[in-house]
């Protein structure tokens, strides 16, 4: 699973920095239309996620993961053929459905393959490999892509599509893992409580809101908010931003496993609270680029360094909490609901950043992010988790 996931992440890294550029500069779509297309993809994922969670619980995560990888392969390779706006909406629909199935099924399958006390390690290792793959893929694509060659972009999308097929071949080697036999599906049907049971879990609902606002105030601000602030307010050259992102991915790839070992005796709620505090500090560091242009580049790079520290705590702890709150027969729904926090956050984040930064209110933007994350940290620290999942120290 880790090997296949890394190759898939490498494929994503090839196209992630250039998807917007491809639609806007190569295919000639307006900036507004390109933004609408990507927002549409997030909305499709949001709508499909509940159905995905139900299917995972009924059929098991493996067949859903396999189906989602096939759809992702078709969708991302087909981006190379996009020429018109209707083409783009159709292809993004396929991509969004594939990705909305891949992430929760992958999380549920990893959980089935991993005992409780090792889940933080497996999710942390997965996050480190994700960043490693994205970083390597981004470096490769920066060498081969050219605005004067539409074919260079097309080849990247086809290669990304093929990476999902490689992941699929790896998943096929798992044999019966993540698959439900006919007898197991009968037992599952008797146990199944549906989405009402998920919503009745007050602890999970609290975790869900902490995750939603944590992501909205952190990750979702990176693509538009961070880059826009750095280039327009801090007057940082776009080429210098590559150094900041390189520092972020390098720190995670090198130190994630070391951080996980330090987390094993830390209460998980405390871990989420610390991560939110680190993200608030990261935005505070970034604000220095607005007050002094001479320190802008170091501030942008240091921001991503501190941000990476928060990521290394949040990324293994949050999915571990979700999967240990989830009963086995509702694991798919819990993971799908958790995935929805990302989708909602990624819709809210760019819109809020664009609104505030577009009107020159960068101080308000920074202030709201920092204040919001302090509130998230406060509620995370007060989170009452069941005794069995407070920490893995005893295991």
C-alpha positions in Angstrom: 0.0 0.0 0.0 2.8 2.5 0.9 4.7 1.7 -2.3 1.6 2.1 -4.5 0.5 5.3 -2.7 4.0 6.8 -3.2 4.0 6.2 -6.9 0.5 7.7 -7.1 1.7 10.8 -5.1 4.6 11.2 -7.5 2.1 11.3 -10.4 0.0 13.9 -8.6 3.2 15.9 -8.0 3.7 16.1 -11.8 0.5 18.0 -12.4 -0.4 19.7 -9.1 1.6 22.9 -9.6 0.4 23.3 -13.2 -3.3 22.3 -13.3 -4.5 25.9 -13.1 -1.7 27.1 -15.5 -2.7 24.4 -18.0 -6.4 25.4 -18.2 -5.6 29.2 -18.2 -2.4 29.5 -20.2 -2.5 26.5 -22.5 -6.2 26.0 -23.1 -7.1 29.7 -22.9 -9.8 29.5 -20.2 -10.3 32.7 -18.2 -9.0 33.0 -14.7 -12.5 33.1 -13.4 -13.7 30.1 -15.4 -10.6 28.0 -14.4 -11.4 28.8 -10.7 -15.0 27.8 -11.2 -14.0 24.5 -12.8 -11.8 23.5 -9.9 -14.4 24.6 -7.3 -17.0 22.5 -9.2 -14.7 19.5 -8.7 -14.6 20.0 -5.0 -18.4 20.3 -4.9 -18.9 17.1 -6.8 -16.6 15.3 -4.3 -18.6 16.8 -1.4 -21.9 15.4 -2.9 -20.5 12.0 -3.7 -18.7 11.4 -0.4 -21.7 10.1 1.6 -22.5 7.5 -1.0 -18.9 6.4 -1.1 -18.9 5.9 2.7 -22.0 3.8 2.5 -20.5 1.6 -0.3 -17.3 1.1 1.7 -19.2 -0.2 4.7 -21.3 -2.5 2.5 -18.7 -3.8 0.1 -15.4 -3.2 1.9 -12.8 -0.6 1.1 -10.8 -2.6 -1.5 -13.3 -2.8 -4.3 -14.2 0.9 -3.8 -10.5 1.8 -3.9 -10.0 -0.2 -7.1 -12.9 1.5 -8.8 -11.8 4.9 -7.7 -8.3 4.3 -9.0 -9.7 3.3 -12.4 -11.9 6.4 -12.5 -8.9 8.6 -11.4 -6.7 7.1 -14.1 -9.4 7.8 -16.8 -10.1 11.3 -15.5 -6.6 12.6 -15.0 -5.2 11.2 -18.3 -8.3 12.7 -20.1 -7.3 16.1 -18.9 -4.7 16.0 -21.7 -7.6 16.0 -24.2 -9.5 18.9 -22.7 -10.1 21.7 -25.3 -13.5 23.3 -24.3 -15.2 24.3 -21.1 -17.8 21.5 -21.3 -15.0 19.0 -21.8 -13.3 20.3 -18.7 -16.5 20.0 -16.6 -17.0 16.4 -17.8 -13.4 15.3 -17.1 -13.3 17.1 -13.7 -16.5 15.2 -12.7 -14.7 11.9 -13.4 -11.6 13.1 -11.5 -13.7 14.3 -8.5 -15.7 11.0 -8.2 -12.5 9.0 -8.4 -10.7 11.1 -5.7 -13.7 11.2 -3.4 -13.6 7.4 -3.4 -9.9 7.0 -3.2 -9.1 8.8 0.0 -11.7 7.4 2.4 -11.4 3.8 1.1 -7.6 4.0 1.3 -7.9 5.2 4.9 -10.3 2.4 5.8 -8.1 -0.2 4.2 -5.0 1.1 5.9 -6.9 0.8 9.2 -7.9 -2.8 8.5 -4.2 -3.7 7.8 -2.8 -1.9 10.9 -3.3 -2.6 14.6 -4.6 0.3 16.8 -1.2 1.2 18.4 0.5 1.5 15.0 -2.1 3.7 13.2 -0.4 7.0 14.0 2.8 5.6 12.5 1.1 4.3 9.3 -0.8 7.6 8.7 2.3 9.6 9.5 4.4 7.5 7.1 1.8 7.9 4.5 1.9 11.7 4.9 5.7 11.7 4.7 5.6 9.6 1.5 2.8 11.9 0.0 5.1 14.9 0.5 8.1 13.0 -0.9 6.1 12.0 -4.0 4.7 15.4 -4.5 8.1 17.0 -4.1 9.9 14.7 -6.6 7.0 14.9 -9.0 7.1 18.7 -8.9 10.8 18.8 -9.5 10.5 16.5 -12.5 7.6 18.4 -14.0 9.4 21.8 -13.6 12.2 20.5 -15.8 10.1 19.1 -18.6 7.1 21.5 -18.8 7.1 24.5 -21.1 4.4 27.1 -21.8 5.5 26.9 -25.5 4.7 23.2 -25.6 1.2 22.1 -24.9 2.4 18.5 -25.5 4.6 18.7 -22.4 1.5 19.4 -20.2 -0.4 16.6 -22.0 2.3 14.1 -21.3 2.3 15.0 -17.6 -1.5 14.3 -17.3 -1.2 11.0 -19.1 1.7 10.0 -16.8 -0.4 11.0 -13.8 -3.2 8.8 -15.0 -0.8 5.9 -15.4 0.4 6.3 -11.8 -3.1 5.4 -10.6 -3.0 2.2 -12.7 0.3 1.2 -11.0 -1.4 1.8 -7.6 -4.3 -0.4 -8.8 -1.9 -3.2 -9.6 -0.4 -3.0 -6.2 -3.8 -3.1 -4.5 -4.6 -6.3 -6.5 -1.8 -8.0 -4.7 -3.6 -7.6 -1.3 -5.8 -10.6 -2.0 -8.7 -10.7 0.5 -7.7 -7.7 2.6 -10.5 -5.1 2.5 -12.9 -7.3 0.7 -16.3 -8.5 2.1 -17.4 -12.0 1.5 -21.1 -12.8 1.0 -21.4 -14.0 4.6 -19.7 -10.9 5.9 -22.0 -8.6 3.9 -25.0 -10.4 5.5 -23.5 -9.8 9.0 -22.8 -6.2 8.0 -26.4 -5.6 6.9 -27.6 -6.6 10.4 -25.1 -4.3 12.1 -25.5 -1.4 9.8 -26.9 1.7 11.5 -26.3 4.3 8.7 -25.4 7.9 8.8 -27.8 8.6 11.7 -25.5 6.6 14.0 -22.5 8.7 12.8 -24.3 11.9 13.6 -25.3 10.6 17.0 -21.6 10.2 18.0 -21.2 13.5 19.7 -17.4 13.0 20.2 -17.0 12.5 16.4 -19.1 15.5 15.6 -16.9 17.6 17.8 -13.8 16.1 16.1 -15.4 16.8 12.7 -15.9 20.5 13.5 -12.4 20.9 14.9 -11.1 19.3 11.7 -13.2 21.5 9.4 -12.1 24.8 10.9 -8.5 23.5 11.4 -8.3 22.8 7.7 -10.2 25.9 6.6 -7.8 28.2 8.6 -4.6 26.4 7.5 -4.3 24.1 4.5 -7.1 25.7 2.5 -5.3 29.1 2.7 -2.0 27.9 1.1 -2.9 27.7 -2.6 -4.5 31.2 -3.0 -4.0 33.0 0.3 -0.3 32.2 1.0 0.8 32.7 -2.6 -1.2 35.8 -3.2 -0.1 37.5 0.1 3.6 36.6 -0.6 3.7 37.9 -4.1 1.4 41.0 -3.9 1.9 42.2 -0.3 5.4 40.8 0.4 6.6 41.4 -3.2 8.3 38.0 -3.2 9.2 36.7 -6.7 7.1 33.6 -7.6 10.4 31.7 -8.1 11.3 32.2 -4.5 8.0 30.6 -3.4 9.4 27.3 -4.7 12.1 27.4 -1.9 9.4 27.8 0.7 7.4 24.8 -0.6 10.7 22.8 -0.9 11.4 23.5 2.8 7.9 22.4 3.8 8.0 19.1 1.9 11.7 18.4 2.9 11.0 18.9 6.6 8.0 16.5 6.5 9.8 13.9 4.4 12.8 13.9 6.7 11.4 14.3 10.2 7.8 12.9 10.1 8.7 9.5 11.5 10.8 11.1 14.2 7.9 13.3 15.2 5.6 10.3 15.3 7.7 8.6 17.9 7.5 11.8 20.1 3.7 11.8 19.7 3.2 8.3 21.0 3.0 9.3 24.7 1.2 12.6 24.0 -2.6 12.8 24.5 -4.1 13.0 21.0 -6.3 16.0 21.8 -3.2 17.9 23.0 -1.5 17.0 19.7 -4.3 18.6 17.7 -4.2 21.7 20.0 -0.4 22.1 19.5 -0.8 21.7 15.7 -3.3 24.5 15.6 -1.0 26.7 17.7 1.9 26.1 15.3 -0.3 27.1 12.3 -1.3 30.3 14.1 2.4 31.0 14.7 3.2 30.3 11.0 0.7 32.9 9.9 2.1 35.3 12.5 5.6 34.8 11.0 4.2 35.4 7.5 2.7 38.7 8.5 6.3 40.0 9.0 6.5 40.0 5.2 3.8 42.6 5.1 5.5 44.9 7.6 9.1 44.8 6.2 9.9 43.9 2.7 13.6 43.3 3.6 12.5 40.3 5.6 9.9 39.1 3.2 11.7 36.1 1.7 13.0 34.7 5.0 9.5 35.2 6.5 7.8 33.3 3.7 10.3 30.4 4.0 10.1 30.4 7.9 6.3 30.4 7.6 6.4 27.1 5.7 8.9 25.6 8.1 6.7 26.3 11.1 3.6 25.2 9.1 5.3 21.9 8.4 5.7 21.3 12.1 2.0 21.6 12.6 1.3 19.3 9.7 3.5 16.6 11.1 1.4 16.5 14.2 -2.0 17.0 12.7 -1.7 14.5 9.8 -1.1 11.3 11.8 -3.2 12.2 14.8 -6.5 13.3 13.2 -7.0 10.1 11.0 -6.0 7.9 13.9 -8.7 9.5 16.1 -11.3 9.2 13.4 -10.6 5.5 12.7 -10.5 4.6 16.4 -13.8 6.4 17.1 -15.3 4.5 14.1 -17.0 1.1 14.7 -15.9 -1.4 12.2 -19.3 -1.6 10.4 -19.3 2.3 10.0 -15.7 2.9 9.2 -16.4 3.9 5.6 -18.9 6.5 6.7 -16.6 8.0 9.3 -13.7 8.2 6.8 -16.0 9.7 4.2 -17.3 12.3 6.7 -13.7 13.1 7.6 -12.8 13.6 3.9 -15.7 16.0 3.6 -13.9 18.4 6.1 -11.2 18.8 3.5 -13.6 19.3 0.6 -15.7 21.9 2.5 -12.5 23.7 3.7 -11.0 23.8 0.3 -14.1 25.5 -1.1 -14.3 28.0 1.7 -10.6 28.8 1.9 -9.8 30.3 -1.5 -13.0 32.3 -1.6 -12.3 33.9 1.8 -8.7 34.6 1.0 -9.5 36.0 -2.4 -12.2 38.3 -0.9 -10.0 39.8 1.8 -6.7 40.0 0.0 -8.4 41.2 -3.2 -9.6 44.2 -1.3 -6.3 44.9 0.4 -7.4 43.7 3.9 -4.4 41.5 4.5 -4.1 42.4 8.2 -7.7 41.3 8.8 -7.0 38.1 6.8 -3.9 37.3 9.0 -5.7 38.3 12.2 -8.8 36.2 11.5 -6.6 33.1 10.7 -4.6 33.4 13.9 -7.6 34.1 16.1 -9.5 31.3 14.5 -6.7 28.8 15.0 -6.4 29.9 18.7 -10.1 29.0 19.1 -9.6 25.7 17.4 -6.6 24.9 19.7 -8.7 25.8 22.7 -11.6 23.4 21.8 -9.1 20.7 20.7 -7.5 20.8 24.1 -10.9 20.5 25.8 -11.9 17.5 23.6 -13.1 14.6 25.6 -11.9 11.4 23.9 -12.8 7.9 25.1 -10.2 6.5 27.4 -9.0 3.9 24.9 -7.9 6.4 22.3 -6.4 9.2 24.5 -2.9 8.0 23.9 -1.0 4.9 22.6 1.5 4.9 25.5 0.2 1.8 27.1 0.3 -0.2 23.9 
